[in-house]
Amino acid sequence: MKLKGKVALVLGASKPGNMGQVIAQRLVDEGARVVVSGRNMEELRKFAARSHKMHPIACDVTVKKDIEQLARGCTDHFGTPDIAVNASGWAHASPFCDISEEDLLTMLNVQFKGPFQFLQVLVDTMRHRGGSIINISSVTATVLSENYASYMGTKAGIDHVVRAVANEFGKYGIRANSVSPALTDTPMTEGVFQNAALVEFFTNCFPLGRLGTSEDIAAAVAWLAHDECFMTGQNLQVNGGITLRGLPSSEQRLEAMRNNHSL
């Protein structure tokens, strides 16, 4: 109950069992009252019905007016947010030269413009009382992986913006940090986890000998949200040490998939 009395909002929590929902549940378990948000209001209502400490508000991260309404709605229902988490994202894979202008603009909107505006709105909301802003990034912002150039670039770019926010608004008691998972079993990655050989191959790449879970990320978020956390402008690599070795190449992944089909 380290977050008892705190108000939080979590954007990107409208898919069953996704990272945003796991984070929101962890914050509730720690005592916070949490506004859960995303584009699917029906799913948000179902999820929020689990606890009187959760309240759903629809929001599209690419629309600044939606983010402003989210912040106002949180303030009206529970109070001014002390904690704000952006867990929205889009994992699109494509060879570098095949990335279309349409896909590139979508990636920029979802993973750069949207999070940038999220930071703008929450900084303005928290300016008078401070708080903790947390963006869910990716290990690929640090360790490269083929066919994810637009994804990696936008994640790395917003990580740097988080640092800029931390530097500029620390004087208002605002902390801004990001958390970088690696391969995690979520609805976004369910296709990978259907291939047992590929999962085993990835698992062997991690120094800690297992893949990460959404609960691992939620635990890091809960720590960053707490007042005892004297940290800002940092990126937490919560990914089992994969940055020590690097991600496997596409050729290695294909070989693992072929091995699975030959079983």
Secondary structure as GFF3:
##gff-version 3
##sequence-region A 1 263
A	DSSP	beta_strand	7	11	.	.	.	ID=ss1
A	DSSP	alpha_helix	19	29	.	.	.	ID=ss2
A	DSSP	beta_strand	33	38	.	.	.	ID=ss3
A	DSSP	alpha_helix	41	48	.	.	.	ID=ss4
A	DSSP	beta_strand	54	58	.	.	.	ID=ss5
A	DSSP	alpha_helix	64	77	.	.	.	ID=ss6
A	DSSP	beta_strand	83	86	.	.	.	ID=ss7
A	DSSP	three_ten_helix	96	98	.	.	.	ID=ss8
A	DSSP	alpha_helix	101	108	.	.	.	ID=ss9
A	DSSP	pi_helix	109	113	.	.	.	ID=ss10
A	DSSP	alpha_helix	114	126	.	.	.	ID=ss11
A	DSSP	beta_strand	131	136	.	.	.	ID=ss12
A	DSSP	three_ten_helix	139	141	.	.	.	ID=ss13
A	DSSP	alpha_helix	149	169	.	.	.	ID=ss14
A	DSSP	three_ten_helix	170	172	.	.	.	ID=ss15
A	DSSP	beta_strand	174	180	.	.	.	ID=ss16
A	DSSP	three_ten_helix	187	189	.	.	.	ID=ss17
A	DSSP	three_ten_helix	192	194	.	.	.	ID=ss18
A	DSSP	alpha_helix	196	205	.	.	.	ID=ss19
A	DSSP	alpha_helix	214	225	.	.	.	ID=ss20
A	DSSP	beta_strand	235	237	.	.	.	ID=ss21
A	DSSP	three_ten_helix	242	244	.	.	.	ID=ss22
A	DSSP	alpha_helix	250	261	.	.	.	ID=ss23
###
